[in-house]
Amino acid sequence: MRPRIVQADGQIGFYWATPAGRPASLQALVAEPDEDEPDRLIATHLEALDDSLIIAAERFGEILGGGRGPANAGERDDLVELHRSCDRLCFEYAAALEKSGMSADLRAGKIIGTAVLFSIRARRPLGLLGPAPFDGELDEPSLGVVGGYGEYQQVDPDKPWKGGRWVLRTEAGQRFPLTLSMVFFDSSGANKEGARKEHHEALRSVVSAARLPDADPMAVTCALDWLLYDWLMAHRDGPDSAEIVFPKGYEDAAVLVVSAAAASVAARATFDPGLVLGPH
């Protein structure tokens, strides 16, 4: 007998069970000495996650798309379960890849990226997202076109795990909030390819810095969630789509998205240990 996926009718997400029926994580299963097909388990996990996201989109699409908030306590509980399931399944996938010495491909980056979007969009109406970089420190833009220079700014270069964000700096010294999507689609004269590369390296830097012994888990969480969300929203297949598209030459971004998603979950698990535990 082989390990199997358990997903009852109406259940949000899924979990793995051993041949004996005991709940188990994917990374534990691929590490079993007698497991001779870890790649098969990992591929099955990814496809099951993709199926779960399709079901979640049908069930929660209006809320995740910002059309409305949760209508009652039941929907709030479901959103909690959705984000925790997405987080856990992303973390298990990344951990299983590491255990087996495998690497994420483009399809994995697309599916994990969509799962990250679902997690963040589910947490937003619940008040479970931390502040974005420079929250409360930027100027409020007025109506109309604002002239200035878009640039990526770090919160604290001496503490790279705090990340940063895009801002519009005016000649008068004001700083307005900017997103990577705005740089791509709403800015004239912007070096879009340069911005893409800079954002990619900024995300990679935070993932690396998250492992430093003095890195603050909450700051890491906020930095990674913002940089991931900003990147993913700018690389969707369309304005109403949650499908992620990786530009030619950015195949390694799929690996980065998977590792950044896992790093965010790992940081949050330091103050929410149950986040990476299945239904044991």
N, C-alpha and C positions, 0 to 999 in steps of 0.2 A: 504494500500500500504506500501511497505517496501523501505528503502534506496536502492540505486542501484549503480553499478559501471558503469562509463562512459569511454569508450575507442573506439574512432573512428578508422577507417581504417588508417594505417600509423602513428597513434599517438604513441609516446614513453611513456610507462607507462600508468597510469590510474588515475582517481580520483573518489571520492564518491559524490553522489548527494542525497539530501533529497527527500522524496516522492513528494515534490512540485517542484523538479528539481533544487534546489539551491545547488551549490558546498559546500561540507562540509568535514571536516577532520574525520578520523575514530574515533579518541578519543572523538570528540564532539558528534558523533552519539551514541557511547556506553554509554555516560554520560547522554543521554536524559532520563528524568524520566519515560517515557512510553516505553522505550526500554527493552523488557523482554528476548531478546535473544542476548546479547552482544557476547557470545561465537560463535554464528553463524556468526556474522559480522566479527569477528576477523579471524575465519577460512577461510571465503570467501576471505578476504584481502590477506591472506598468499598464497592461491592457485592462486589468480589472479596475485600476484607478481611473483610466480613461472612461470606462463605462459608468463608473460612479459619478464622474463629473457631468456626464451627459444627463443622468437622472437628476442630479442636483440642480443643473441649469433649468430643467423643466419645472422642478418643484419650487425653486427659490429665485428664479430669474428676475422677477419684478423687484424683489428686495435687493439682490446683488447688483442689479442695474441702477439702483437709486430711485426707482419709481415710487417706492413707499418704504416705510419702516415696518418692523414686526408689529403685527396687529394685536398680539396678546402674549401672555407668558409662555404659552406652548410654542409659538413661533420663535420667541427669544431662546428658549431651551434648544430648539432645533438648530438655530444658528450657532449656538455654542458647540453643539455636537458636530455640526458641519466643519467649523474651523478646526476643532480638535482632531477630527478624523483626517482632514486634509494635511494638517501639520504632522500627525503621526505617520501617515502613509508616505509622505515625502521624506521624512527622516529615515524611516525604515529602508526605503529604496536607496538613499545615499549611503547609509551604513552597510547595506548588503553589497553594494558596488565596491566599497572599500574593502570589505572582508574577502571578497572574491577576486580582487585585483582587476576588476573591470572598470570601464569608463562610460560615462553617459554619452549617448549619441543625440542627433538632432531631434528625433522623435521624443526621446526622454525629456529633453529641454523644453519642448513644446508642452507636453502633458504636465510636467512638474510646474512649469511657469503658469499654466492655467490654474492649477491647484493652489498656487501661491496667491494669485489674484482672488480666487474664491475665498481663501482664508482671510485675507485682508478685508475684502468687501463684507464678509460675514461679521468680522470683529468691529467694523466701523460703527454700525448702529447700536452696538452693545457697549460702546465706550471702552473697548479693550485695546485700542491702539494708543501707543505712547505718542508724545509730541514729535513733530517733524523737526529736522535740524533748523535752528534759528527761529523756532516757534516763538512768537511774541516780540521778536527783535526787528522784523522787517517792516517797511512802510506799506501802507495800504494804497494801492493804485486808484486813481480817479478814473472816471469814464473817459473813453477816447484812446487814441494812440499815444503810447509813451515811448520816447526815444531814449536810447542808452546802449549799454554794452552787456551782452549776456556772458556770464562767466560762472564757472564752478568754484565755489568757495568752501574750504574746510572749516569746520567748527573750531577745531584746535589742532594745528599741525603736530603739536607735541603729544596729542592723544588721538591717533588716527582712527581708533575704534569708534569715535564719535561721528565719523563720516562728514557729510556736507550736503550741499544742494546747489542747484542752479539759481542764480539771482540776476536781476537786471539792475545794473549800476548806472545811474544817470550822471551827467556832468556836474550836477548840483550836489552830488554825494549821497543821494537817496538810494536805497536798496529795495527793490520790489521782488516779490516771489516769482519764480520762473520754473517751468517744468521742461523736461526734455522734449515732450510733445510740442510745447510752444516753440522751442528752438527749431524743431523740425518743420512745423507746419504753419506757424504764425509769425515768423520772424523773417525779415528781408535782409539779405546780405550775410546771413549766419553761415559759419563753416560747419555744416551739419555733420560731415564725416569726422571732422576734428572733435566735435562735441560727443559723437558716438564713442570714439576711442577714449576720450577723457573720462566719460561716465563709466565705461567698461573697466578702465584701470582703477577708478575710484572705488567701484564695487569690489574689485579684486583686493584692493588694499585693505578694506574694512574686513573682509573675510579672513585675510591673513592676520590682521591686528587683533581680531577677536580671540585668537589663541594666546595672546600675551597675558602673563600672570596678573597684571594690574588692570586689565580691561574690565570695565563695569558692564555686567550683563544687561542691565536696563538700557544703557547707552548704546550697546552693541545692537540690541533688538530694534531700537528706534532707528538707528542708522541703516541697518540692513533692510528693514521693512520699507523705509522710504526709498532707498536707492533701487531696490528690487521693483517696487511698485512703479516708480518713475520710468525705469527701463522697460518694464513689461507693457505699461500703458502706451508707450511710444512705439512698441513693436507688435501691435496687434494687427490682425489681418484687415480690420476696418473699425470705424468708430463704434459700431454696435457689436463687435465680435470680442470673444475672449480667447480666440486662437492666436498663438504667438508665432511670429515669423522672424527667422534669423537671417539677416542679410548675408549675401555671398561674402566669404572671407571672415565671417564671424561664427564659424562652426564651433570654435572653442567657447563661445558664450553659452552654449548649452551646458557644458560642464560647469561653468561658473554659476549659472542659475541654480543648478542642482546643489552645488556645494554651498551657495549662499542661503538657499532655502533651509538646508540642514543646519547651518550655523545659526540662523535666526531661531529655529526651534530649540536647538541646544542651549542657546542663551536664555530663552524663556523658561526652559525646563529647570534652570537653577532656582527659580522662584515659583515654579509650577511643575513639580516633579511628575505628576500624573500625565503630563502632556505627551510623553513618549512611551507610555504604558498602554498596552492593549487591554481588552476586557478580561483581565485575569481574575 
